[in-house]
């Protein structure tokens, strides 16, 4: 498996973790309740927020490039 496959697997794993335990992510945008969860082994984070009946993935963002670019997304 190449690096792309490893990245895909790490993202799928992260999505599974936050779906099972939505409170696990660090709160990063307090007024809008966005949370972030770091992708294991890669410099990326999953940005998401909980809603009453589901979870919304807002962005898969690089940990250091263009910080906060996703904050305009609701």
C-alpha positions in Angstrom: 0.0 0.0 0.0 1.3 3.4 -0.9 1.2 6.7 1.1 -2.1 7.6 -0.5 -3.7 4.4 0.7 -2.2 4.9 4.2 -3.6 8.4 4.3 -7.1 7.2 3.2 -7.1 4.5 5.9 -6.0 7.1 8.5 -8.9 9.4 7.5 -11.4 6.6 7.5 -10.2 5.6 11.0 -10.5 9.2 12.2 -14.1 9.5 10.9 -15.0 6.3 12.7 -13.5 7.5 15.9 -15.3 10.9 15.9 -18.6 9.2 14.9 -18.4 6.9 17.9 -17.0 9.5 20.3 -17.9 13.0 19.0 -16.8 14.7 22.2 -13.2 13.4 21.6 -12.2 16.4 19.4 -10.7 19.6 20.8 -13.1 22.5 20.6 -11.6 25.1 18.1 -14.4 27.5 17.2 -16.4 28.1 20.3 -19.4 30.0 18.9 -20.1 27.4 16.3 -19.0 24.3 18.2 -16.4 23.1 15.7 -14.1 20.4 16.9 -10.8 19.1 15.5 -9.3 15.6 15.6 -5.7 15.0 14.4 -5.2 12.4 11.7 -2.7 9.8 13.0 0.7 9.9 11.2 -0.2 12.9 8.9 -0.2 16.6 9.4 -3.9 16.9 8.9 -6.9 17.4 11.1 -10.6 16.6 10.7 -12.8 19.5 11.5 -16.3 18.6 12.4 -19.4 19.6 14.5 -22.1 17.7 16.1 -25.8 18.3 15.3 -28.8 16.8 17.1 -29.0 13.7 14.9 -25.7 13.6 13.0 -22.1 14.8 12.6 -21.0 17.3 9.9 -17.4 17.1 8.6 -16.5 20.7 7.7 -13.0 20.2 6.5 -10.0 17.9 6.2 -7.4 20.6 6.8 -3.6 20.7 6.8 -2.4 21.3 10.4 -0.2 24.3 9.5 -1.1 25.7 6.0 -3.8 28.3 5.8 -5.0 28.0 9.4 -8.7 28.7 9.9 -9.6 28.9 6.2 -12.6 26.6 6.9 -14.1 28.9 9.5 -16.4 30.5 7.0 -18.1 27.2 6.5 -21.3 26.5 8.4 
